Amino acid sequence: MSNLVEIRDLHFSYGDRSILSNLRMDFPRGKVVAVMGGSGCGKTTVLRLIGGQIRPQKGAVTVAGETVHELDTDNLYRLRRKMGMLFQFGALFTDLTVFENVAFPLREHTDLPDELIRDLVLLKLNAVGLRNAARLKPAEISGGMARRVAVARAVALDPELIMYDEPFAGLDPISMGVTANLIRRLNDALGSTSILVSHDVHECFAIADYVYFMSAGKIVAQGTPADMRVSEDPYVKQFVNAAPDGPVPFHYPGKSLAEDLGLGERK
């Protein structure tokens, strides 16, 4: 099976602060791949590199055989039309109706007649169970429903690649389960490749074909959800079991409190 997205020997930093180091990842066509890890480990940065928002200092990201950071603006936009993106917390346009939010990418990137756009939007909303909420504004529906609208917008153009950035954040347990099931069903129905950035173990393990665990900008473990459940790797065990003690530190790395306060060692 070929890979839709490949990341090879990738390094990225903001100034002197290293974010990603020697990253190597494969995202096969038709699969749901979860990228997991604690806050600040570099998960969202991976999505931004795939989408071409930022460029690596070293290495390459290829999507459908094209090296993303080598594309000019026109070709980058062309490649992005093959991608769908679910942003953290949905990022719906608050002044537009549910219908117009889903119609937005179709109006921006196609010359389809209004009648066909109407039919396509209603089909996408029906797929997420919200066809009858088409005329409502985002403020008039629940947070879980708004997330499903954002999913419908992300798949409006039937993209080859769908990226989900923390799709379960802030949702109640029922909405989390509904959203996870929706991600899996849409991926299989569209034949897409889905990249799922999250720290929610239960939902990701339920729908993912493969899992990458990241820490401090590196891959520390990878495998199927079944592999990860029985892994003896200290990081994986801490993360899967939500243990407070383990290789993931509580404090951001740097000076000690005593150093910052100028206390030094007392004799």
ZAZA-292931 format. One record per residue: residue in three letters; z negated, x, y negated of N, C-alpha, C in turn. Coordinates in pm, whole numbers, padded with zeros to 5 digits, always signed. Atoms other than C-alpha are relative to their C-alpha. Layout:
REM ZAZA-292931
ALAZXYZXYZXY;...
***
This chain:
REM ZAZA-292931
MET+00000+00085+00119+00000+00000+00000+00000+00089-00125;SER-00010-00081+00121+00100+00142-00340-00108-00037-00100;ASN+00098+00023+00106-00133+00174-00636+00069-00048-00126;LEU-00052+00043+00130-00066-00019-00955-00051+00092-00110;VAL+00062-00088+00100-00306+00201-01154-00055+00123+00071;GLU+00055-00125-00051-00390+00565-01090-00059+00080-00116;ILE+00066-00087+00097-00634+00786-01282-00019+00135+00067;ARG+00002-00132-00061-00608+01159-01220-00061+00104-00094;ASP+00061-00115+00068-00835+01445-01335-00026-00029-00147;LEU+00009+00047+00138-00924+01253-01647-00131+00044-00066;HIS+00115-00035+00083-01157+01382-01918+00014-00072-00134;PHE-00001+00064+00131-01254+01191-02231-00134+00021-00067;SER+00124-00019+00075-01508+01260-02503+00017-00050-00142;TYR+00004+00029+00143-01606+01145-02849-00060+00123-00068;GLY+00049-00124+00058-01630+01472-03037-00052+00093+00108;ASP+00061-00089-00099-01868+01697-02845-00069-00077+00112;ARG+00072+00080-00099-02013+01407-02644+00094-00043+00112;SER-00086+00033-00114-01852+01387-02300-00033-00139+00052;ILE+00016+00137-00051-01797+01029-02177+00046-00009+00145;LEU-00056+00002-00135-01579+01073-01867+00038+00142+00039;SER-00025-00137-00043-01541+01388-01660+00065+00002+00138;ASN-00071-00023-00127-01286+01475-01388+00012-00128+00082;LEU-00005+00131-00065-01228+01109-01306+00128-00014+00082;ARG-00114+00028-00087-01002+01015-01015-00024-00136+00065;MET+00017+00136-00051-00953+00647-00926+00136-00059+00036;ASP-00121+00071-00042-00695+00431-00745-00028-00150+00000;PHE+00012+00146+00001-00638+00058-00796+00124-00058+00068;PRO-00116+00047-00077-00410-00078-00521+00050-00138-00046;ARG-00059+00129+00033-00173-00367-00582-00062-00111+00085;GLY+00048+00119-00070-00312-00708-00493-00148+00000+00034;LYS+00141-00011-00034-00674-00595-00468-00090-00025-00121;VAL+00105+00010+00102-00993-00666-00660-00089+00123+00016;VAL+00078-00123-00004-01166-00338-00743-00108-00007-00108;ALA+00113+00004+00093-01512-00330-00903-00034+00141-00044;VAL+00050-00126+00057-01620-00049-01134-00140-00031-00051;MET+00138+00037+00026-01998-00059-01145-00082+00120-00048;GLY+00090-00103+00048-02280+00133-01305-00083-00053-00114;GLY+00089+00042+00107-02552+00112-01565+00068+00002-00135;SER-00054+00003+00135-02496+00053-01934+00020+00142-00052;GLY-00027-00130+00059-02333+00347-02109+00056+00105+00094;CYS-00050-00099-00097-02189+00510-01796+00150+00027-00015;GLY-00142-00025+00022-01828+00484-01917+00093-00104+00059;LYS-00083+00101-00066-01706+00167-01742+00104-00060-00094;THR-00092+00063+00095-01553-00003-02047+00099+00101-00055;THR-00092-00104+00046-01403+00328-02161+00118+00014+00095;VAL-00109-00005-00098-01199+00330-01839+00103-00109-00032;LEU-00093+00108+00034-01050-00009-01935+00078+00032-00128;ARG-00066-00032+00126-00972+00112-02287+00107+00107+00020;LEU-00100-00102-00030-00787+00415-02145+00119-00062+00073;ILE-00109+00066-00072-00586+00195-01908+00086-00082-00096;GLY-00072+00082+00097-00492-00034-02197+00063+00079-00113;GLY-00061-00083+00103-00393+00257-02420-00067-00008-00136;GLN+00072+00004+00128-00652+00191-02691-00047+00138-00042;ILE+00041-00137+00025-00772+00549-02660+00078+00092+00094;ARG-00079-00096-00077-00613+00866-02522-00092+00106+00059;PRO+00085-00104-00062-00763+01119-02279+00025+00137-00061;GLN-00019-00139+00040-00821+01480-02377+00070+00080+00110;LYS-00060-00071-00113-00707+01584-02030+00022-00100+00112;GLY-00029+00089-00111-00555+01418-01723+00091-00114-00042;ALA-00097+00107+00026-00352+01099-01702-00044-00131+00063;VAL+00011+00135-00054-00365+00724-01650+00141-00054+00014;THR-00131+00060-00019-00055+00569-01496-00015-00145+00043;VAL-00005+00142-00034+00017+00197-01477+00143-00033+00036;ALA-00135+00031-00050+00316+00083-01269+00092+00120-00016;GLY-00081-00122+00004+00434+00444-01263+00021+00060-00137;GLU-00017-00051+00135+00418+00494-01641-00130+00061-00051;THR+00117-00067+00055+00181+00741-01806-00033-00062-00135;VAL+00031+00085+00115+00002+00530-02064+00000+00077-00131;HIS+00015-00069+00128-00080+00792-02328+00129+00066-00048;GLU-00129-00058+00040+00281+00921-02332+00096-00104-00058;LEU-00089+00105+00047+00431+00585-02433-00004-00013-00152;ASP+00000+00032+00143+00543+00511-02788-00050-00143-00019;THR+00061+00130+00030+00419+00196-02961+00074-00115+00065;ASP-00078+00111-00056+00704-00031-02849-00018-00009+00152;ASN+00014+00001-00146+00678+00073-02485-00143-00027+00045;LEU+00138+00033-00031+00299+00053-02490-00021-00152-00007;TYR+00011+00146+00010+00320-00308-02612+00073-00070+00113;ARG-00073+00057-00114+00579-00378-02344-00085+00006+00127;LEU+00085-00015-00118+00343-00242-02078-00120-00093-00007;ARG+00116+00088+00015+00051-00439-02220+00031-00146+00032;ARG-00037+00138-00034+00244-00762-02166-00014-00026+00150;LYS+00024+00014-00144+00194-00695-01795-00150-00003+00033;MET+00144-00005-00018-00184-00686-01849-00066-00125-00057;GLY+00086+00104+00055-00441-00959-01895-00139+00059-00019;MET+00130-00058+00030-00780-00887-02047-00102-00109-00028;LEU+00114+00085+00031-01107-01076-02033-00105+00088-00068;PHE+00094-00080+00077-01329-00934-02306-00143-00045+00026;GLN+00141+00037-00015-01707-00927-02298-00028-00126-00082;PHE+00039+00127+00062-01842-01275-02382+00121-00086-00039;GLY-00115+00088+00017-01488-01420-02382+00087+00028-00119;ALA-00074-00029+00124-01388-01347-02744+00107-00105-00029;LEU-00093+00106+00034-01221-01685-02793+00011-00014-00152;PHE-00017+00030+00142-01080-01782-03131-00076-00130-00031;THR+00090+00115+00018-01349-02018-03260+00064-00115-00074;ASP-00062+00107+00078-01121-02212-03495+00117-00066+00073;LEU-00109+00059-00078-00862-02287-03226-00059-00083+00113;THR+00042+00081-00115-00889-02550-02956+00013+00083+00128;VAL-00015-00061-00132-00920-02459-02590+00148+00016+00033;PHE-00144-00003-00028-00549-02544-02554+00066+00115-00076;GLU-00068-00100+00082-00441-02320-02843-00046+00141+00033;ASN+00045-00132-00044-00656-02030-02720+00083+00050+00117;VAL-00079-00039-00118-00469-02029-02389+00147+00014-00036;ALA-00141-00006+00041-00134-02090-02561+00030+00124-00082;PHE-00022-00110+00094-00184-01794-02796+00087+00112+00057;PRO-00086-00109-00050-00043-01515-02573+00142-00047+00033;LEU-00134+00053-00029+00248-01740-02471+00082-00011-00129;ARG-00071+00010+00129+00337-01804-02836+00031+00138-00057;GLU-00017-00134+00057+00295-01436-02928+00106+00081+00074;HIS-00080-00092-00081+00489-01279-02642+00122-00062+00067;THR-00119+00064-00060+00753-01533-02536+00070-00086-00104;ASP-00076+00094+00084+01020-01754-02691+00015-00134+00070;LEU-00007+00124-00076+00944-02046-02462-00012-00121-00092;PRO+00013+00123+00080+00988-02399-02602-00139-00060+00012;ASP+00135+00058+00003+00676-02594-02692-00029-00085+00123;GLU+00023+00085-00116+00725-02834-02401-00040+00082+00122;LEU+00032-00084-00114+00718-02554-02147-00136+00069-00018;ILE+00131-00059+00028+00422-02383-02317-00109-00101+00030;ARG+00099+00105-00028+00236-02715-02300-00026-00012+00150;ASP+00016+00014-00145+00300-02744-01927-00072+00119+00061;LEU+00063-00121-00054+00201-02383-01857-00149+00006-00035;VAL+00141-00002+00041-00122-02411-02057-00081-00099+00081;LEU+00072+00100-00078-00221-02730-01879-00018+00044+00145;LEU+00013-00051-00136-00152-02566-01543-00111+00106+00009;LYS+00104-00104-00001-00371-02266-01634-00138-00062-00017;LEU+00130+00066+00019-00650-02492-01761-00040-00080+00123;ASN+00031+00073-00124-00624-02702-01447-00053+00096+00107;ALA+00042-00099-00100-00663-02386-01238-00146+00042-00020;VAL+00139-00037+00026-00997-02315-01410-00089-00124-00017;GLY+00077+00123+00002-01107-02679-01400-00028-00058-00137;LEU+00030+00043+00137-01084-02744-01775+00118-00066-00071;ARG-00115+00067+00062-00760-02936-01830-00043-00110-00096;ASN+00043+00112+00084-00953-03230-01974-00083+00043-00121;ALA+00069-00052+00119-01128-03002-02226+00098+00064-00097;ALA-00104-00070+00075-00798-02891-02380-00013-00016-00151;ARG+00004+00027+00144-00860-03051-02722-00133+00036-00065;LEU+00130-00036+00055-01216-02927-02764+00003+00140-00059;LYS+00017-00134+00056-01323-02627-02970-00100+00078+00088;PRO+00095-00078-00079-01514-02337-02807-00147-00037-00023;ALA+00138+00037+00030-01834-02449-02982-00042-00131+00067;GLU+00029+00130-00060-01808-02786-02805-00010+00006+00152;ILE+00012-00014-00144-01819-02646-02452-00108+00103+00031;SER+00107-00092-00038-02078-02445-02258+00051+00143+00007;GLY-00038-00140-00011-02085-02067-02232+00079+00030+00127;GLY-00074-00020-00125-01970-02082-01869+00141-00054-00009;MET-00134+00056+00019-01680-02308-01961+00084+00088-00091;ALA-00073-00088+00091-01584-02079-02248+00051+00124+00073;ARG-00044-00116-00077-01570-01788-02005+00120-00036+00088;ARG-00115+00044-00082-01334-01989-01781+00125-00017-00086;VAL-00114+00007+00092-01112-02061-02083+00055+00139-00025;ALA-00043-00138+00022-01103-01687-02149+00076+00055+00121;VAL-00073-00040-00121-00997-01632-01788+00139-00062-00001;ALA-00131+00066+00006-00717-01888-01830+00092+00070-00099;ARG-00081-00074+00099-00600-01703-02143+00043+00135+00056;ALA-00032-00132-00054-00614-01368-01960+00115-00006+00101;VAL-00105+00010-00102-00378-01496-01687+00117-00085-00047;ALA-00104+00089+00051-00152-01702-01914+00140+00052+00026;LEU-00132-00060-00018+00138-01459-01875+00025+00049+00143;ASP-00010-00044-00140+00088-01411-01498+00009+00151+00010;PRO-00008-00146+00006+00004-01043-01547-00012+00066+00136;GLU+00016-00080-00121+00035-00777-01279-00141+00056+00011;LEU+00132-00061+00006-00298-00631-01390-00091-00087-00085;ILE+00100+00076+00075-00607-00827-01496-00126+00084-00006;MET+00122-00079+00019-00905-00643-01643-00111-00091-00052;TYR+00115+00084+00035-01245-00812-01665-00114+00091-00044;ASP+00109-00081+00052-01509-00653-01888-00127-00084-00005;GLU+00127+00072-00013-01854-00783-01787+00020-00152+00000;PRO-00030+00143+00001-01729-01131-01692-00120-00089+00029;PHE+00116+00082-00038-02074-01245-01572-00114+00009-00101;ALA+00108-00021+00096-02279-01136-01874-00039-00130-00069;GLY+00052+00116+00071-02497-01412-02014+00020-00133+00068;LEU-00026+00125-00069-02402-01672-01754-00117-00038+00090;ASP+00101+00047-00095-02638-01888-01549+00051+00023+00142;PRO-00042-00031-00138-02632-01841-01168+00118-00083+00050;ILE-00111+00085-00045-02400-02138-01108+00131+00045-00064;SER-00121-00044+00070-02151-02026-01374+00047+00136+00049;MET-00038-00131-00054-02161-01672-01236+00075-00016+00131;GLY-00068+00022-00127-02069-01796-00891+00137-00063-00017;VAL-00129+00065+00027-01793-02020-01027+00100+00101-00053;THR-00089-00098+00060-01648-01736-01234+00045+00103+00103;ALA-00036-00097-00103-01658-01490-00943+00103-00058+00096;ASN-00095+00065-00091-01483-01735-00712+00136-00017-00067;LEU-00125+00019+00075-01225-01803-00983+00079+00130-00009;ILE-00066-00130+00009-01149-01432-01028+00071+00034+00131;ARG-00059-00030-00131-01087-01391-00654+00120-00090+00029;ARG-00108+00094-00031-00874-01705-00619+00123+00025-00087;LEU-00114-00026+00088-00657-01628-00922+00070+00130+00037;ASN-00061-00126-00042-00603-01270-00807+00091-00020+00121;ASP-00078+00021-00121-00483-01388-00467+00120-00090-00027;ALA-00110+00093+00029-00271-01672-00609+00112+00068-00077;LEU-00100-00066+00084-00096-01448-00863+00054+00128+00063;GLY-00038-00129-00057-00072-01141-00640-00027+00115-00094;SER+00031-00100+00102-00228-00942-00923-00094+00107+00056;THR+00105-00097-00023-00449-00636-00926-00108-00026-00102;SER+00110+00029+00092-00791-00702-01077-00099+00116-00002;ILE+00103-00102+00020-01030-00444-01221-00120-00071-00062;LEU+00119+00076+00036-01379-00584-01249-00111+00097-00042;VAL+00106-00085+00052-01619-00390-01473-00127-00083-00013;SER+00121+00082-00001-01971-00515-01416-00118+00080+00052;HIS+00119-00056-00065-02330-00434-01323-00068-00106+00085;ASP+00057+00108-00081-02387-00760-01132+00039+00021+00147;VAL-00027-00042-00137-02416-00650-00770+00044-00116+00088;HIS-00027+00110-00094-02419-00985-00589+00141-00055-00018;GLU-00132+00060+00025-02108-01132-00756+00113+00097+00033;CYS-00106-00098-00026-01905-00811-00736+00019+00025+00149;PHE-00010-00025-00142-01987-00744-00373+00061-00119+00074;ALA-00052+00120-00066-01891-01104-00286+00152-00010-00007;ILE-00144+00021+00019-01533-01074-00416+00082+00129+00001;ALA-00076-00124+00012-01438-00705-00441+00047+00053+00135;ASP-00050-00070-00119-01223-00520-00189-00052+00143+00006;TYR+00043-00140+00007-01346-00181-00308-00088+00016-00123;VAL+00096-00018+00109-01622-00051-00535-00008+00148-00038;TYR+00033-00132+00053-01657+00256-00756-00133-00011-00073;PHE+00124-00009+00074-02006+00347-00875+00009+00119-00095;MET-00006-00105+00100-02021+00546-01198-00139+00029-00055;SER+00122-00041+00069-02304+00742-01357+00034+00121-00086;ALA-00023-00111+00094-02285+00967-01665+00146+00044+00000;GLY-00142-00029+00013-01905+00942-01671+00067+00057+00123;LYS-00059-00052-00124-01847+01044-01309-00012-00104+00110;ILE+00011+00083-00120-01782+00869-00979-00106+00062+00091;VAL+00106-00052-00086-02100+00908-00776+00005-00058+00140;ALA-00015+00059-00133-02008+00680-00485+00117-00097-00004;GLN-00110+00096-00009-01719+00466-00366+00014-00046+00144;GLY-00020+00055-00132-01629+00243-00074+00006-00151-00006;THR+00000+00145-00005-01617-00116+00041-00140-00052-00032;PRO+00135+00055+00021-01904-00351-00049-00090+00019+00122;ALA+00080-00021-00121-02018-00325+00314-00052+00144+00007;ASP+00043-00140+00003-02029+00056+00281-00114+00020-00098;MET+00100-00019+00105-02230+00032-00039-00135-00061+00035;ARG+00126+00066-00038-02489-00204+00109-00085+00087+00091;VAL+00075-00083-00094-02585+00050+00375-00003+00147-00042;SER-00005-00138+00046-02534+00362+00165-00140+00058-00017;GLU+00126-00072+00019-02814+00619+00164+00002+00082-00128;ASP-00008-00072+00126-02694+00765-00165-00110-00049-00094;PRO+00113+00042+00084-02997+00764-00400+00040-00089-00117;TYR-00044+00080+00114-02799+00628-00695+00037-00141+00044;VAL-00043+00131-00048-02640+00346-00496-00121-00083+00043;LYS+00119+00073-00045-02972+00251-00337-00081-00051-00120;GLN+00074+00043+00117-03141+00239-00677+00070-00117-00069;PHE-00076+00102+00071-02864+00029-00830+00003-00131+00079;VAL-00012+00120-00082-02816-00214-00540-00134-00072+00013;ASN+00133+00059-00017-03190-00269-00503-00074-00022-00132;ALA+00060+00017+00134-03256-00276-00881-00135+00069-00010;ALA+00127-00073+00000-03526-00013-00834-00020+00072-00134;PRO+00023-00066+00129-03689+00119-01155-00003+00152+00010;ASP+00009-00145-00018-03736+00468-01010+00118+00050+00084;GLY-00113-00056-00072-03447+00686-00900+00075+00097-00089;PRO-00075-00101+00077-03174+00920-01029+00046-00048-00137;VAL-00040+00049+00132-03086+00691-01322-00121+00004-00093;PRO+00118-00014+00087-03321+00790-01606-00015-00118-00094;PHE+00028+00105+00098-03487+00542-01840+00038+00046-00141;HIS-00022-00052+00135-03458+00767-02148+00139+00062-00012;TYR-00125-00066+00032-03129+00873-02307-00026+00151-00007;PRO+00027-00144-00006-03093+01250-02249-00007+00065-00138;GLY+00015-00070+00127-03203+01482-02529-00138+00063-00009;LYS+00131-00062+00022-03517+01624-02683-00112-00089+00052;SER+00119+00076-00039-03859+01523-02561-00065-00057-00126;LEU+00072+00059+00113-04081+01306-02780-00086+00105-00069;ALA+00086-00104+00058-04317+01602-02828+00080+00092-00092;GLU-00085-00085+00083-04029+01814-02961+00039-00070-00130;ASP-00039+00075+00120-03913+01540-03199-00116-00012-00099;LEU+00117+00015+00086-04266+01501-03333-00056+00136-00046;GLY+00043-00133+00039-04302+01877-03367-00137+00038+00052;LEU+00134-00026-00052-04611+01888-03150-00009+00131+00076;GLY+00003-00122-00079-04518+02172-02918-00107-00008+00108;GLU+00102-00005-00105-04755+02281-02642-00135+00034-00061;ARG+00136-00029+00045-05127+02272-02704-00070+00093+00097;LYS+00071-00096-00086-05341+02555-02576-00149-00036+00003;
***
